[in-house]
Amino acid sequence: TNVSVDWDFLIKIFQTVWHSSIEYFNVNSVTQLSAIKGYYFDYSGTSMKALTMKKVLITDLYFTQDDLYKIFADMNIAALTIAESEMIHMLCPSSDSPFRYLNFSKNDLTDLLFQKCDKLIKLETLNLQKNKFESLSKVSFMTSRMKSLKYLDMSNNLLSHDAPDVQCQWSKSLSELDLSSNQLTESVFECVPVNIKKLDLQNNQITSVPKGMAELKSLKELNLASNRLADLPGCGGFTSLEFLNIEMNLILTPSADFFQSCPRVRELQAGQNPFKCSCELQDFIRLERQSGGKLFGWPSAYVCEYPEDLRGTQLKDFHLTELACNTTLLLVTALLLTLVLVAVVAFL
């Protein structure tokens, strides 16, 4: 921790560790001082399993990138972390890599990373959050040759999908994908892994869930919190959905038939929306009573926003009479009263 070191000595430190009994090596806050140059690194006979490097500062401005990145790309370990280091590139390994876990979070990586790379065949977890990725389709092509990839974190990037005619190609093994805090709209559903089980789209710009999208038959958890949705999505494309988070959207009056269209949903998080307390909301409140506790955060997270005189009232305390909400019943009642009044006047 807190090391200032020449390139040659930094590599010698790694080489010494590689031929020791050390299995887990953490390097934090390192300033590399001298010129970077090519180096033959001997990876043989190591006990190393994981290397973590954070806050690495490269002071050399003119060097061949391959001299730097090749050392790390060809490491014969299961887990590698290089984070918070302003890294702009990483090479594809020279041969089939034993990497199972890669964490390159909080860097400056772009869509060029691992394009056409077929050496990461054992990689299961890839964390690329807080970088500078822009194209969702290129991210999908990046994973297409990662035969074992299960979890991918692309949160807090600059991702969008503005090429509807481009067919995305995701790794078939990918089961969990985090796309939260990007610039994605509803077109994202045209570029989602078919076999995905857990999908996080929190904090994007999604206004609806298109009905004609590809079916995600394996999807069990969907997070759509902090978007721009005006209603609860149906489960036409999510036949296996069990958990849905749709908090902090723009839902005034949620559909009351949600649990009928989504029979497998065990938990719905729909709180902290600007609910409009009116007759239309009565059915949704009734739904909560019938659902048997499927609404997460009830009752504290479910509060009236409109009309102004009811603002702050919890939905459980909001009640309107059947007469006030049933137009037909109201008309029949008014007609009967009118007839009774006419009859009384006629009799008198």
Stockholm file with secondary structure:
# STOCKHOLM 1.0

chainA/1-348         TNVSVDWDFLIKIFQTVWHSSIEYFNVNSVTQLSAIKGYYFDYSGTSMKALTMKKVLITDLYFTQDDLYKIFADMNIAALTIAESEMIHMLCPSSDSPFRYLNFSKNDLTDLLFQKCDKLIKLETLNLQKNKFESLSKVSFMTSRMKSLKYLDMSNNLLSHDAPDVQCQWSKSLSELDLSSNQLTESVFECVPVNIKKLDLQNNQITSVPKGMAELKSLKELNLASNRLADLPGCGGFTSLEFLNIEMNLILTPSADFFQSCPRVRELQAGQNPFKCSCELQDFIRLERQSGGKLFGWPSAYVCEYPEDLRGTQLKDFHLTELACNTTLLLVTALLLTLVLVAVVAFL
#=GR chainA/1-348 SS CCEEECHHHHHHHHHHHHTSSCCEEEEEEEEECSCCCCCCCCCTTCCCCEEEEEEEEECCCSCCHHHHHHHHHTCCSSEEEEESSCCCCCCCCSSCCCCCEEECCSSCCCTTTTTTCCCCTTCCEEECCSSCCCBHHHHHHHHTTCTTCCEEECCSSCCBCCCTTSCCCCCTTCCEEECCSSCCCGGGGGSSCTTCSEEECCSSCCCCCCTTSCCCTTCCEEECCSSCCSSCCCSSSCTTCCEEECCSSCCSSCCTTHHHHCTTCCEEECCSSCEECSHHHHHHHHHHHHHTSCBTTTTTTCBEEESGGGTTCBGGGCCCCHHHHCHHHHHHHHHHHHHHHHHHHHHC
#=GC SS_cons         CCEEECHHHHHHHHHHHHTSSCCEEEEEEEEECSCCCCCCCCCTTCCCCEEEEEEEEECCCSCCHHHHHHHHHTCCSSEEEEESSCCCCCCCCSSCCCCCEEECCSSCCCTTTTTTCCCCTTCCEEECCSSCCCBHHHHHHHHTTCTTCCEEECCSSCCBCCCTTSCCCCCTTCCEEECCSSCCCGGGGGSSCTTCSEEECCSSCCCCCCTTSCCCTTCCEEECCSSCCSSCCCSSSCTTCCEEECCSSCCSSCCTTHHHHCTTCCEEECCSSCEECSHHHHHHHHHHHHHTSCBTTTTTTCBEEESGGGTTCBGGGCCCCHHHHCHHHHHHHHHHHHHHHHHHHHHC
//
